[in-house]
Amino acid sequence: MPQRYFVLLAGFFSQLLCLGVARFAYTPLLPLMQQQTILTDSSGGMLAAVNYLGYMTGALLAANLTNLTLKDSLYRLGLLLAVISTLGMALTENAYLWSFWRFVAGLSSAGSMLIASGLIMHWLLSHKQRAELGIHFAGLGLGIALAAVLVELMLKLHLDWRTQWQYFTMLAVLLAIPAWRWLPRPASVAAAASDRAADTPPSKRFYRLLLASYFCAGYGYVISATFIVTIVERMPGLSGSGNLSFIILGLAAAPAVLLWDFIARKTGYLKAIMLALVAQMLAILLPLLVSSLAVVLLSAALFGATFIGVVSLVLTMAGRLYPSKPAKLMGKMTLAYGSAQVIAPALTGYLAEVSGYYTIGLYLAAGFVGLGALLIAVLIVTDQTAQQLDAVK
């Protein structure tokens, strides 16, 4: 198998580990932890917010890294932190310690999402390979589905929340092996780094509007990603279907990254991002309009297929704009995405606890995503940098 695929699969397994297990196993486990531990809607939302704060901290670090050897070391440290933080969740029932471990898990997911993305993009460009990260980001979708499937299986075995986290730790160790072994060390990457494409920095206006749009996308994404299982479980007649919706979300996300790569080649990156945001807004609104299992599963599939498209397209575009230092712009974009993810879960959890419903939070999420699509539309119509970028395709 060509080395290109081993490099992309290293990223794929790092996504399975750092996002599927360390970050998103929490979502299907949240209802069980609320039943068996001290967690409430509000404290569950706060733990999610702390996790995203860790992710944002990691993004800030990634945005200021230039040394490839240091990036590689931090990527590998992130793999270890993913394993350790997963185990840590099983070893305590203290909310403050849980917060610490969720923060550490957030740090590790930034390593997989940003540092790994930058290292892989750097390798692809250095070896004159097509600069697309679809296979890498497919690990996020499959990781989400894998976490939900495993929780569902372990629930059927009547395993408690602590035992489930312990089994996730064993899986994490297995996933860390290919993620560690298959990503080349930077020395081999640097040796082939001749004729590298020049950076093409965007205009300040382009940069500001794209950051604002990605903030809006982050707000909309995190509500469903954090609370979808709990939301579905509380819908009339849908108790017991929460994990199924999360499985569908993840399975739809896995192949969608490759589809969005194809769409971007045909339409340009910005038009593809705008299309994904409009579809994501519809996905959030559907369960509010019709409360049936079929509609909820359709919503989950559409959401999974679109949120991952937005992330993959934005980060790939960042890598194309800055091929010499892709993680720099990736990190700054993720700070915008991540800051929304710190605010949104805590606010939504509070609103749910006060009102007894997640409805207000979902309408807010849909509104933010719609605003994000509108900002991209403004860019496409009015910004010269955007027009040049989409002309390249």
C-alpha positions, 0 to 999 in steps of 0.5 A: 500500500502506498505510504500516502495511505499509511500517513492518512490512516495514522491520522484516521486512527488518531481521530478514532482515539482522540475524538471518537473515544477520548472526546465523544464517548462522553456523549452516549455515556452522559445519560447513564452517568446522569442516572448513576452519578451526581451529574445533572443537565447543568453539570453535564453541560459544564463538563462538556464546556471544560472539554472544549476549553481544553480543545481551544487551549490546544488550538491556541498552542497549535496556532503558535507552533512552527517547529516540526519536531515539537509538533510531532512530539506534541502529537504523540503526547496527545495520543498518550493524554487521550488514553490517560484521560479516558482511564481517568474518567473511570477512576473518580466520581469527583466533579472537579477531577472529571473536569480536569480529565475532560480538559485533558481529553480536549487537549488531546483532541486538538492534537489529532484535529490540528497538529496531526492535520498540519503534519499530514498536510505538510507531508502531502504537499511536500511529496506532491500528493493531492492535499485532501484530508478526507480519509483523516477526518473520516476517523471522526465520524467512525469514531463517533459511531464506534463510541455509540455502538460500544455504549449500546452493546455495553448497556445490553450487558448491564455494565455500569458507567465506570466499567464502560470507561475502563473498556474504552481505555483498553480500546484507546491503547489499541488505537494509539499503536497505528496512530503512533507508528504510521505517521512519519517523523518530521525528519523524513518529511523535511528531507522531501520538502522541496519546491513547496508552494508559497503561502497566499494570505487572505485579505483581513476582511476575508479572514474576519468574516471566515472566523465569524462564520466558523464561530457560528458553525462551532456553536451549532455543531456542539449542541447536537454533538454534546446533547443529541443522545439526551435530547432524543431520549427525552422526546415523546416515544423515542426513549431508547433511541438516543444512541441509535441517533448518535450511531447514524450521525457518526456513520453519515459523517465518515464517508461524507468527508470524501463527498465534500472533497468532491463537491469542493472540487466542482464548486470551490471551497466557499460555496461547498462550505455555505451549502454544508452550513445551510444543510446543517441548519435544516438538520438542527431544525427538523426534530423541532418541527416533526417528532418522529424516529424517522425524522430524528434519524434523518436529522442525525444523518444530515447533521453528521454529513454536514458538520464534518464537511464544514470542518474538513473543508475549512481546515483543508482550505487553511492548509492550501492558503498556508502550505508552509505552516498549515497548522497556524491558520488551522489553529486560529480557525479552531480558536473561533470554532472552539470558543463557541463550543465553550459557551454553547454547552454551558448555556444550553445545559443551563437553559435546559435545566431551567425550562426542562427542554432543549428547544431554546438551545436548538433554535439558537444553534440553528440561528447561529448556523444560518448566520454562518452560511449568510457570512460565507455568502457575503464573502463569495459575492463581495470579496476578491480573495474569496472569488480567486480562491473559489476560482482555483477549485 
